[in-house]
């Protein structure tokens, strides 16, 4: 598996970010409704997600990130807090439709030791004995 490190000369974060583009499901800790999102980048400290749901800053989310491992999807569970919010308009020119989506910066509050190991393995490119594939930008890597 290959990951792409996002960086610039003035990186201020404690953990490097990696573009991953993977599906996730989340639930507001005060709500029972399960919703979907895309994790567009990840680090050992948090995720950047996209969703069409408007969620207030400071909201805590229980989230599962899904990634392929062999012929199945593996779930990586975290509890995170929304620390940044950016509304964004998307447009489909073929269908002549516009919609509002949101990008949220999430900071991890709790990650079990097992799921933290999965996260590190995912960010480090997977294990040598397991093939993991996912979409990075416009190209698919294995």
Secondary structure, 3 states (H helix, E strand, C coil): CCCEEECCCCCCCCCCEEEEEEEEEEEECCCCCEEEEEEEEECCCEEEEEECCCCCCCCEEEEEEEEEECCEEEEEEEEEEEEEEEEEEEEECCCCEEEEEEEEEEEEEECCHHHHHHHHHHHCCCCCCCCCCEEECCEEEC
